[in-house]
Amino acid sequence: MDKIIEKLGNIGIVPVVVIDDASQAAPLAEALCKGGLPAAEVTFRTAAAAEAISRMKKACPDMVVGAGTVLTTAQADAAIAAGAQFIVSPGLDEDVVRRCQAKGVPMLPGCATPSEVGKAAALGLTEVKFFPAEQAGGLAMIRAMAAPFKDMRFMPTGGLNAKNIGTYLEDPRIIACGGSFMVDRKKIAAGDFEAVCKAASDAVDVMLSLTFVKCTDGVTELSSKMPERAVFHLKNRGVQFDDSTAVCDEMGIVSISSASLRIVRR
């Protein structure tokens, strides 16, 4: 799996940003990172998109920043030149896909039908955007399409919110979910980055849905359907793990334990 896609998978939620003023990009990036979501898909719906990508990367170099609503090869070129690490489109344009492949940048075209997913697979893609997610049938549609396309994984976007996003993220066919509910355009324009930070932190809380159970050996067991993602976010929140204790169980799932905490898949 591509390293950028892997990072997006660990983060779990990709804020979909519409930004009108590039000067707000740096504080927005800092707010998202502080809130626990070090990722952003900056949509090319405004003239500030390319500059915003550049400023976000400069402000937070470890953040994963990509471009969304990329409709043309020219936009793809501009986004990549600005520092975009992944490209997302609402539909599947073969020219845009091939341009991104030629530049070595992950591309997730929007696909909402089996025919579109099939075309993406024929282009060599193993990850696509599912858009508009809720309007196009939601998780049930993704599961139906994933059956014949066993190697394809999806990033749903469209109609996702704090109430339904957890259901998507618990499915192994989902890389991550795109959403704008934590990056309200009006709050960004007003400079209310504290609200953005809190919304990001709240989104992480909803996503994790962790359960703690006391084990007979006195070790606290943390149970999650996505333990790798749980470890990523708990590390961000200051929990320390001994990575040398990572093991692979009979299902090929990695778990990491420390002296007092063990991670397992629920």
FENJOCOR-V264123 format. One record per pair of residues at least 12 apart in sequence whose C-alpha atoms are under 10 Angstrom apart, sorted by the first residue. I is the first residue (numbers start at 1). J is the second residue. D is the distance in whole Angstrom. If there is no record, write none. Layout:
I,J,D  I,J,D
//
This chain:
1,126,9  1,127,10  2,105,9  2,106,7  2,126,10  2,127,10  3,106,9  4,64,7  4,65,10  4,66,10  4,85,7  4,86,7  4,105,9  4,106,8  5,64,10  5,85,10  5,86,8  5,106,7  5,107,10  5,108,10  5,127,9  5,175,8  5,176,9  6,175,8  6,176,10  7,38,10  7,39,9  7,63,10  7,64,8  7,175,10  7,176,10  7,229,10  7,232,10  8,37,10  8,38,9  8,39,7  8,40,10  8,64,8  8,65,10  8,86,10  8,155,10  8,175,7  8,176,6  8,177,9  8,229,10  9,155,9  9,169,9  9,174,8  9,175,5  9,176,5  9,177,9  9,226,10  9,228,9  9,229,7  10,175,8  10,176,8  10,226,9  10,227,9  10,228,7  10,229,5  10,230,8  10,231,9  10,232,6  10,233,8  11,36,8  11,37,6  11,38,7  11,39,7  11,64,9  11,175,9  11,176,7  11,177,10  11,204,9  11,207,10  11,228,10  11,229,7  11,230,9  11,232,7  11,233,7  12,37,8  12,39,9  12,155,10  12,165,10  12,166,10  12,169,7  12,174,9  12,175,7  12,176,4  12,177,6  12,178,9  12,203,10  12,204,8  12,207,8  12,208,9  12,226,10  12,229,7  12,230,10  12,232,10  12,233,10  13,36,10  13,37,7  13,38,9  13,39,8  13,40,9  13,155,9  13,165,9  13,166,10  13,169,9  13,175,9  13,176,6  13,177,5  13,178,6  13,179,7  13,180,10  13,182,10  13,200,9  13,203,8  13,204,8  13,207,8  14,37,7  14,38,8  14,39,6  14,40,6  14,41,7  14,42,10  14,64,9  14,65,9  14,66,10  14,155,9  14,157,9  14,176,7  14,177,6  14,178,5  14,179,6  14,180,8  14,182,10  15,32,8  15,37,8  15,38,9  15,39,7  15,40,5  15,41,6  15,42,8  15,65,10  15,157,10  15,177,8  15,178,6  15,179,5  15,180,6  15,181,8  15,182,7  15,183,7  15,184,10  15,200,9  16,39,9  16,40,6  16,41,5  16,42,6  16,43,7  16,66,10  16,67,9  16,68,8  16,69,10  16,157,9  16,158,10  16,177,10  16,178,6  16,179,5  16,180,5  16,181,8  16,182,9  16,183,7  16,184,10  17,40,7  17,41,6  17,42,5  17,43,6  17,44,9  17,45,10  17,49,9  17,52,10  17,67,9  17,68,9  17,178,10  17,179,9  17,180,6  17,181,10  17,182,9  17,183,6  17,184,8  17,185,8  17,188,9  18,41,9  18,42,6  18,43,6  18,44,8  18,45,7  18,46,7  18,48,9  18,49,8  18,52,10  18,68,9  18,180,9  18,183,8  18,184,8  18,185,6  18,186,10  18,188,9  18,189,10  19,42,7  19,43,8  19,44,9  19,45,8  19,46,7  19,47,9  19,48,7  19,49,7  19,52,8  19,183,10  19,184,10  19,185,7  19,186,10  19,188,7  19,189,8  20,45,9  20,46,6  20,47,7  20,48,6  20,49,8  20,52,9  20,185,8  20,188,9  20,189,7  21,46,9  21,47,9  21,48,6  21,49,9  21,51,9  21,52,8  21,188,9  21,189,8  22,46,10  22,47,9  22,48,5  22,49,7  22,50,9  22,51,6  22,52,5  22,53,8  22,54,9  22,55,7  22,56,9  23,48,9  23,51,9  23,52,8  23,55,8  23,56,10  24,52,8  24,55,9  24,56,9  24,188,7  24,189,8  24,190,10  24,191,7  24,193,9  25,42,10  25,48,9  25,49,9  25,51,8  25,52,5  25,53,8  25,54,9  25,55,6  25,56,6  25,57,9  25,58,10  25,59,9  25,188,9  26,52,8  26,53,9  26,54,9  26,55,6  26,56,5  26,57,8  26,58,8  26,59,5  26,60,8  27,55,10  27,56,8  27,59,8  27,60,10  27,188,9  27,191,8  27,192,10  27,193,7  27,194,10  28,40,10  28,52,10  28,55,10  28,56,8  28,59,10  28,183,9  28,188,7  28,191,8  28,192,9  28,193,6  28,194,9  28,196,8  28,197,8  29,52,10  29,53,10  29,55,9  29,56,6  29,57,8  29,58,10  29,59,7  29,60,7  29,61,10  29,63,8  29,65,9  29,193,9  29,196,10  29,197,10  30,56,8  30,59,7  30,60,7  30,63,9  30,193,9  30,196,10  30,197,8  31,183,10  31,192,10  31,193,6  31,194,7  31,195,9  31,196,6  31,197,5  31,198,9  31,199,10  31,200,8  31,201,10  32,60,10  32,63,9  32,182,9  32,183,9  32,193,9  32,194,10  32,196,7  32,197,6  32,198,9  32,199,9  32,200,6  32,201,8  33,60,8  33,62,9  33,63,7  33,197,8  33,200,9  33,201,9  33,236,10  34,194,10  34,196,10  34,197,6  34,198,9  34,200,8  34,201,8  34,236,9  34,237,10  35,194,9  35,195,10  35,196,8  35,197,5  35,198,6  35,199,8  35,200,5  35,201,4  35,202,8  35,203,9  35,204,8  35,236,10  35,237,10  36,197,8  36,198,9  36,199,10  36,200,6  36,201,6  36,202,9  36,203,9  36,204,7  36,205,10  36,232,10  36,233,7  36,234,10  36,236,7  36,237,8  37,63,9  37,64,9  37,182,10  37,197,9  37,199,10  37,200,6  37,201,8  37,203,9  37,204,7  37,233,9  37,236,10  38,60,8  38,61,10  38,62,8  38,63,5  38,64,6  38,65,8  38,200,10  39,56,10  39,60,10  39,62,9  39,63,6  39,64,5  39,65,6  39,66,8  40,53,9  40,56,9  40,63,8  40,64,7  40,65,5  40,66,6  40,67,8  40,68,9  40,84,10  40,86,10  40,178,9  40,179,10  40,180,10  40,183,10  41,53,9  41,64,9  41,65,6  41,66,5  41,67,5  41,68,6  41,69,9  41,84,9  41,85,10  41,86,8  41,87,8  41,88,8  41,178,8  41,179,9  41,180,10  42,56,10  42,65,7  42,66,6  42,67,5  42,68,6  42,69,8  42,70,10  42,79,9  42,84,9  42,87,10  42,88,9  43,66,9  43,67,6  43,68,4  43,69,5  43,70,7  43,79,10  43,87,10  43,88,9  43,89,9  44,67,7  44,68,6  44,69,5  44,70,6  44,71,9  44,75,8  44,76,10  44,79,9  44,88,10  44,89,10  45,68,8  45,69,7  45,70,9  49,67,8  49,68,9  49,75,10  49,78,9  49,79,8  49,82,9  50,66,10  50,67,8  50,75,9  50,78,7  50,79,6  50,80,9  50,81,8  50,82,6  50,83,8  50,84,8  51,78,10  51,79,9  51,82,7  51,83,10  52,65,10  52,79,10  52,82,9  52,83,10  53,65,7  53,66,7  53,67,8  53,79,8  53,80,9  53,81,10  53,82,6  53,83,7  53,84,7  53,85,10  54,79,9  54,80,10  54,81,9  54,82,5  54,83,6  54,84,8  55,82,9  55,83,9  56,83,9  56,84,10  57,82,9  57,83,7  57,84,9  57,85,10  58,83,9  63,85,10  64,83,10  64,84,8  64,85,7  64,86,8  65,83,8  65,84,6  65,85,6  65,86,7  65,87,9  66,79,8  66,80,8  66,82,10  66,83,8  66,84,4  66,85,5  66,86,5  66,87,6  66,88,8  66,105,10  66,106,9  66,107,10  67,79,6  67,80,8  67,82,10  67,83,9  67,84,6  67,85,8  67,86,6  67,87,5  67,88,6  67,89,9  67,107,10  68,84,10  68,86,9  68,87,6  68,88,5  68,89,6  68,90,8  68,107,10  68,108,9  68,109,10  69,87,8  69,88,6  69,89,5  69,90,6  69,91,9  69,109,10  69,110,9  70,87,7  70,88,6  70,89,5  70,90,8  70,91,9  70,93,10  70,96,8  70,109,9  71,88,9  71,89,6  71,90,8  71,91,8  71,92,9  71,93,8  71,95,10  71,96,7  71,109,10  72,89,9  72,93,8  72,95,8  72,96,6  72,97,10  72,99,10  73,93,9  73,94,10  73,95,7  73,96,5  73,97,9  73,98,9  73,99,7  73,100,8  74,96,9  74,99,10  75,87,10  75,96,9  76,88,9  76,89,10  76,96,7  76,97,9  76,99,8  76,100,7  76,103,10  76,105,10  76,107,10  77,96,9  77,99,8  77,100,8  77,103,9  80,100,9  80,103,8  80,104,10  80,105,8  84,105,8  84,106,10  85,104,9  85,105,6  85,106,7  85,107,9  86,100,9  86,104,9  86,105,6  86,106,5  86,107,6  86,108,8  87,100,8  87,105,7  87,106,6  87,107,5  87,108,6  87,109,8  88,106,9  88,107,6  88,108,5  88,109,6  88,110,7  88,128,9  88,129,7  88,155,10  89,107,8  89,108,7  89,109,5  89,110,6  89,111,9  89,128,9  89,129,8  89,131,9  90,108,9  90,109,6  90,110,4  90,111,8  90,112,10  90,129,8  90,130,9  90,131,7  90,132,8  90,157,9  91,108,9  91,109,5  91,110,4  91,111,6  91,112,8  91,116,9  91,128,10  91,129,9  91,130,9  91,131,8  91,132,10  92,108,9  92,109,5  92,110,6  92,111,7  92,112,10  92,116,7  92,117,9  92,119,8  92,120,8  92,128,9  92,129,9  93,109,7  93,110,9  93,119,10  93,120,10  94,109,9  94,119,9  94,120,9  94,123,8  96,109,9  97,109,7  97,120,9  97,123,8  97,124,10  97,125,9  98,123,8  98,124,10  101,123,10  101,124,9  101,125,9  106,125,9  106,127,9  106,128,10  107,125,8  107,126,10  107,127,8  107,128,8  107,129,9  108,120,9  108,125,8  108,126,9  108,127,6  108,128,4  108,129,5  108,130,9  108,154,9  108,155,8  109,125,9  109,127,8  109,128,5  109,129,6  109,130,8  109,131,9  109,155,10  110,127,10  110,128,6  110,129,5  110,130,6  110,131,6  110,132,8  110,133,10  110,154,10  110,155,9  110,156,9  110,157,9  111,128,7  111,129,6  111,130,5  111,131,6  111,132,9  111,133,10  111,136,10  111,154,9  111,155,10  111,156,10  112,128,10  112,129,8  112,130,6  112,131,6  112,132,7  112,133,8  112,135,10  112,136,6  112,137,9  112,138,10  112,141,9  112,142,9  112,145,9  112,156,10  113,130,9  113,131,10  113,136,9  113,141,9  113,142,9  113,145,8  114,141,10  114,142,10  114,144,9  114,145,6  114,146,9  114,148,9  114,149,9  115,145,10  116,128,10  117,129,10  117,130,9  117,145,8  117,146,9  117,149,8  117,152,8  117,154,10  118,145,10  118,148,10  118,149,8  118,152,10  120,152,9  121,149,8  121,151,9  121,152,8  125,151,9  125,152,8  125,153,9  126,149,9  126,150,9  126,151,6  126,152,5  126,153,6  126,154,9  127,151,9  127,152,6  127,153,5  127,154,6  127,155,8  127,173,10  127,174,9  127,175,8  128,152,7  128,153,7  128,154,5  128,155,6  128,156,9  128,174,10  128,175,9  129,153,9  129,154,6  129,155,5  129,156,6  129,157,7  129,174,10  129,175,10  129,176,10  129,177,9  129,178,9  130,142,8  130,153,9  130,154,6  130,155,6  130,156,4  130,157,6  130,158,8  130,174,10  130,177,9  130,178,10  131,154,10  131,155,8  131,156,6  131,157,5  131,158,6  131,159,9  131,178,10  132,156,7  132,157,6  132,158,5  132,159,7  132,160,9  133,155,9  133,156,5  133,157,5  133,158,5  133,159,6  133,160,8  133,177,10  133,178,10  134,156,9  134,157,8  134,158,6  134,159,5  134,160,7  134,164,10  135,158,8  135,159,7  136,158,9  136,159,10  138,156,8  138,157,10  138,158,9  138,159,9  138,160,9  138,164,10  138,168,8  139,156,9  139,167,8  139,168,6  139,169,10  139,171,9  139,173,10  139,174,9  140,168,10  142,154,8  142,155,10  142,156,9  142,168,10  142,171,10  142,173,8  142,174,9  143,171,9  143,173,8  143,174,10  146,173,7  150,173,9  151,173,9  152,173,8  152,174,9  152,175,10  153,172,8  153,173,5  153,174,6  153,175,6  153,176,9  154,172,9  154,173,6  154,174,5  154,175,6  154,176,8  154,177,8  155,168,9  155,169,10  155,173,9  155,174,6  155,175,6  155,176,5  155,177,5  155,178,7  156,168,8  156,169,10  156,174,8  156,175,9  156,176,7  156,177,5  156,178,6  156,179,9  157,176,9  157,177,6  157,178,5  157,179,6  157,180,9  158,177,9  158,178,7  158,179,7  158,180,9  159,178,9  159,179,8  159,180,9  159,181,9  160,177,8  160,178,8  160,179,6  160,180,8  160,181,8  161,177,10  161,178,9  161,179,7  161,180,8  161,181,6  161,182,9  161,203,9  162,179,9  162,181,8  162,182,9  162,199,9  162,202,8  162,203,6  162,204,10  162,205,10  162,206,7  162,207,8  163,203,10  163,206,8  163,207,10  164,206,10  164,207,10  165,177,7  165,178,9  165,179,9  165,203,9  165,206,8  165,207,7  166,203,9  166,204,10  166,205,10  166,206,7  166,207,5  166,208,8  166,209,8  167,207,9  168,207,10  169,207,7  169,208,9  169,225,9  169,226,8  170,207,9  170,208,9  170,209,10  170,224,9  170,225,6  170,226,7  171,225,8  171,226,9  172,225,9  172,226,8  181,196,9  181,199,8  181,200,9  181,203,9  182,195,8  182,196,6  182,197,8  182,198,8  182,199,5  182,200,6  182,201,9  182,202,9  182,203,7  183,195,9  183,196,6  183,197,9  183,199,8  183,200,8  184,196,8  184,199,9  204,230,10  204,233,8  205,233,10  207,226,10  207,229,9  207,230,9  208,224,7  208,225,9  208,226,8  208,227,9  208,229,8  208,230,6  208,231,10  208,233,8  208,234,9  209,223,9  209,224,7  209,225,9  209,226,10  209,230,9  210,222,7  210,223,6  210,224,6  210,225,9  210,226,10  210,227,9  210,230,8  210,266,9  211,223,5  211,224,7  211,225,10  211,266,9  212,224,9  212,261,10  212,262,10  212,263,10  214,261,10  215,262,10  218,260,8  218,261,10  219,257,10  219,258,9  219,259,8  219,260,5  219,261,6  219,262,7  220,257,10  220,258,10  220,259,9  220,260,6  220,261,5  220,262,6  220,263,9  221,257,9  221,260,8  221,261,6  221,262,5  221,263,6  221,264,7  222,257,10  222,261,7  222,262,6  222,263,5  222,264,6  222,265,9  222,266,9  223,262,8  223,263,6  223,264,5  223,265,6  223,266,5  224,263,8  224,264,6  224,265,5  224,266,5  225,264,8  225,265,5  225,266,5  226,253,10  226,263,10  226,264,9  226,265,6  226,266,8  227,253,9  227,254,8  227,255,7  227,256,9  227,263,6  227,264,6  227,265,6  227,266,8  228,253,9  228,254,7  228,255,7  228,256,9  228,263,9  228,264,9  228,265,9  230,263,8  230,264,10  230,265,10  231,255,9  231,256,8  231,257,10  231,263,8  239,258,10  239,261,10  240,257,10  240,258,8  240,259,10  240,261,9  241,256,7  241,257,6  241,258,5  241,259,9  241,260,9  241,261,8  241,262,9  241,263,10  242,256,7  242,257,7  242,258,5  242,259,8  242,261,10  243,255,9  243,256,6  243,257,8  243,258,8  244,256,8  244,257,9  244,258,9  245,257,6  245,258,7  245,259,10  245,262,10  246,258,9  246,263,10  249,264,10  253,265,8
//
